[in-house]
Amino acid sequence: SSFTLFFDLPGIDVKKLGVQIKNNTVTVCGSIGSNIKEPSTIHQKERMVGLFERVISFPQEIEKKIGDTHYELGILKIIVRKKKDLLKPRLKKLSLARNSSI
């Protein structure tokens, strides 16, 4: 009934994070800044800094509203619900002729 997405986003300010649902895709975008004062010479840097965007497409229709979201210890969790009318099985009622012989 839903999809659960996880994004590794260490060091992000949640106020600079955006989530959008459009055309069966979820887009997560934002800006990761560095809160560490860097020396004038950097020999190796392992943390991404700057703007980012990630787009996830789904094979079936999803609700246009974002479900539950949670950010903790650098991990963003988003729950996206599948479209409700697609979850219900559709049964077609058959009308049988009364005078049919089998």
C-alpha positions in Angstrom: 0.0 0.0 0.0 3.0 2.3 0.2 6.7 2.8 -0.8 9.4 3.7 1.7 12.3 5.8 0.5 15.6 6.3 2.4 18.1 9.1 1.6 21.6 9.4 3.2 21.9 13.2 3.8 24.5 13.7 6.5 25.0 17.3 7.7 22.0 18.8 6.0 19.9 21.6 7.4 16.3 20.4 7.2 15.2 23.9 6.4 17.1 23.7 3.1 15.5 20.5 2.0 12.6 20.2 -0.4 10.4 17.2 -1.4 7.9 17.3 -4.3 5.6 14.7 -5.9 4.7 15.2 -9.5 3.8 12.7 -12.4 4.6 9.6 -10.3 8.0 10.9 -9.3 9.4 12.1 -6.0 12.0 14.8 -6.1 14.2 15.5 -3.1 16.5 18.6 -3.5 18.4 20.8 -1.2 21.7 22.3 -0.2 24.4 20.7 1.9 26.7 23.2 3.6 29.8 22.7 5.5 29.8 23.7 9.2 33.5 22.9 9.5 36.0 25.8 9.1 38.3 24.5 6.4 42.0 25.3 6.3 43.3 27.1 3.2 44.8 23.9 1.8 42.6 20.8 1.5 44.3 17.4 0.8 41.2 15.2 0.8 37.5 15.9 1.2 35.0 13.1 1.6 31.8 15.0 2.2 29.7 16.4 -0.6 28.9 20.1 -0.3 26.5 22.1 -2.4 23.2 21.7 -4.2 21.8 18.2 -5.0 18.7 16.7 -6.5 17.5 13.1 -6.6 14.5 12.0 -8.6 12.8 8.6 -8.0 10.2 7.3 -10.5 7.5 4.8 -9.7 6.1 2.0 -11.9 2.5 2.8 -10.8 0.4 5.8 -9.7 1.1 7.3 -6.3 -0.8 9.8 -4.1 0.0 13.4 -4.7 0.4 14.1 -1.0 3.6 13.2 0.8 3.1 10.6 3.5 5.1 10.4 6.7 8.6 11.9 6.7 11.3 11.6 9.3 14.9 12.8 9.5 17.3 11.5 12.0 21.1 11.0 12.2 21.5 12.0 8.6 18.9 9.7 7.1 15.7 11.0 5.5 12.8 8.6 5.4 9.7 9.3 3.2 6.6 7.2 2.9 4.7 7.5 -0.4 1.3 5.9 -0.6 0.1 4.1 -3.7 -3.0 5.5 -5.3 -6.0 4.0 -3.4 -8.3 3.3 -6.4 -5.5 1.0 -7.8 -5.4 -1.1 -4.6 -9.0 -2.3 -4.7 -9.6 -5.3 -6.9 -12.2 -4.6 -9.5 -14.8 -7.3 -9.9 -17.2 -7.3 -12.8 -20.7 -8.7 -12.1 -21.8 -11.3 -14.6 -25.4 -11.7 -15.5 -26.3 -15.3 -16.3 -29.2 -16.2 -18.6 -31.9 -18.2 -16.7 -32.6 -20.6 -19.5 -29.1 -21.7 -20.3 -28.2 -25.4 -20.3 -24.7 -26.4 -19.3 
